[in-house]
Amino acid sequence: MNEQELAALVAKIVQEQMGNTTSVASPSGDMVPVGVSNRHIHLSQEDFEVLFGKGATMTHLKDLSQPGQFACKEVMTIVGPGGAIERVRLLGPARKQTQVEVSVADCFKLGIQAPLRDSGDLAGSAPITIVGPKGTVTAPEGCIIAVKHIHMHTSDAARLGLKDKDKVNVQTCTERGLIFLEVLVRVSDKFKLEMHVDMDEANAASLKNGDMVKILGKS
Amino acid sequence: MNEQELAALVAKIVQEQMGNTTSVASPSGDMVPVGVSNRHIHLSQEDFEVLFGKGATMTHLKDLSQPGQFACKEVMTIVGPGGAIERVRLLGPARKQTQVEVSVADCFKLGIQAPLRDSGDLAGSAPITIVGPKGTVTAPEGCIIAVKHIHMHTSDAARLGLKDKDKVNVQTCTERGLIFLEVLVRVSDKFKLEMHVDMDEANAASLKNGDMVKILGKS
C-alpha cells in the first residue's frame, strides 16, 4: 500500500470512527471523561510556609476528581520576566517539590519557556517566582506545561488492555473535532478514570469538564 | 471488521504516517504551511471612519501571506460584558461588513459566546463593541471564532484532488501531535496555500507560523 492509499484509508476509518462528530458521544467502554486543568500550583510544605507564614496549613476549598486531591482557598501571583498572573490557585496536599503548571498562552504572558513535561519531571524546567501574602519563593526550576494524560484506575487499565506509561490516541466528540496523538496513560489504584488537558487544549477542541472522549487505541 | 479492530488499525496507520513526530516534517506534496491568527478586526469603511475619523484611510503596516491582505498600524480595544482586550489589530483592506475574530480564551475574558464560523458567515454571531480614538462602534453581530481552514490556490486544489468547501484531516508534526478533523478547504485564484489556526489551536499543538502540517485525506 503506498502513502496515498494509506492516507485515504486513515481518512475513511477516522470518518467511520467519528460518526456524527457534533453529537454527544454515546458512552461505551472506551469513553473517558475530561477534566480541564487551569493553571495551578503545587507547593512543598516548606515553600507553603514561606508564602503563607510559619505553621500555616492549606485550607480545603473543594475535592478534585482524583482521590485525595483538593483545591485550596489559597491563591498566589506567579511572575516571570515578561509579566505576572494573579490569583493562581493552590492544589493540595503538599508535595515533595513545588510545581507550577501553566499553558503556552500563560508562558507568553510570563515571558518564559516552560517545557512540556509529565507531572513531577522537573529537572531543568523553567524558573518561576511565586508571591504570597507572607513571602516570595523564587524556584530555579519547577514551572512546566503538563503533557495531556489519562489517569486510570488499575481496573480500568485491565479492562482496556493498557498499562502505566502506554500512549494512546484519543478522539474528541465536539464541534471542534480532533484526535490527540500519543496521550500518556498513568495507572494507579489511587486514580479515577479521567483525561486531563490544559486550557489551550480544551479551547482548541471545545472541551469542557465532564465531556467524554474516546480512546481509539494505542499510539 | 469490528470496532476494536478498526481502532487498532487506525492507531497503526496513524503511527506509520507519523514516523518521528518530534522531527520537522520533510516537505512533500501534501504538506501545508501554517499561519497562526491572533485576534484581529476587519472593518467596513463606514465603521473605520467612525472609529478613526471622517475621511481616514487604513495605514499599511505589513503584507500578510494571502495576496492583497495586510496588517494595519491601527489597533483598537474590543469590549464585551465581561471585560476588554486592548490593542487588537486591524487587517485590511476594508470589508463589506465588520468582523471581529477572537479565540475561546478571548471569549472568557470578554464574557461573550462567539460562535464557531467561517469568515463572512456573521448572521446571529456575537455582539461586540469596538473602541477607537475617534469613536465607538457597537456591532449587534460580527464577533466569531473562525473555524480552522486551509487557503488553497486553484492549482494546489487540482494537484491535491480537492475542491472548495471540501473537508480534510490534517496532522501536525510537532511535540504536541494531533490530527485536526474536518478542516475546511477554501479554493481561489487569489489564495496562497496556507492553513489558518487560532491561538488556542496553535498553542494546543505547539504550532508556530511557518510550521508544516500534513493533509491526510478528505474527512
Interface residues (C-beta under 8 A of the other chain):
Chain A: E3 L6 A7 A8 L9 V10 A11 K12 I13 V14 Q15 E16 Q17 M18 T21 D30 S103 V104 A105 L116 V147 K148 V168 N169 Q171 E175 R176 G177 L178 I179 F180 L181 E182 M199 D200 E201 N203 A204 A205 S206 I215 L216 G217 K218 S219
Chain B: E3 Q4 L6 A7 A8 L9 V10 A11 I13 V14 Q15 E16 Q17 M18 T21 D30 S103 V104 A105 L116 V147 K148 V168 N169 Q171 E175 R176 G177 L178 I179 F180 L181 E182 M199 D200 E201 N203 A204 A205 S206 I215 L216 G217 K218 S219
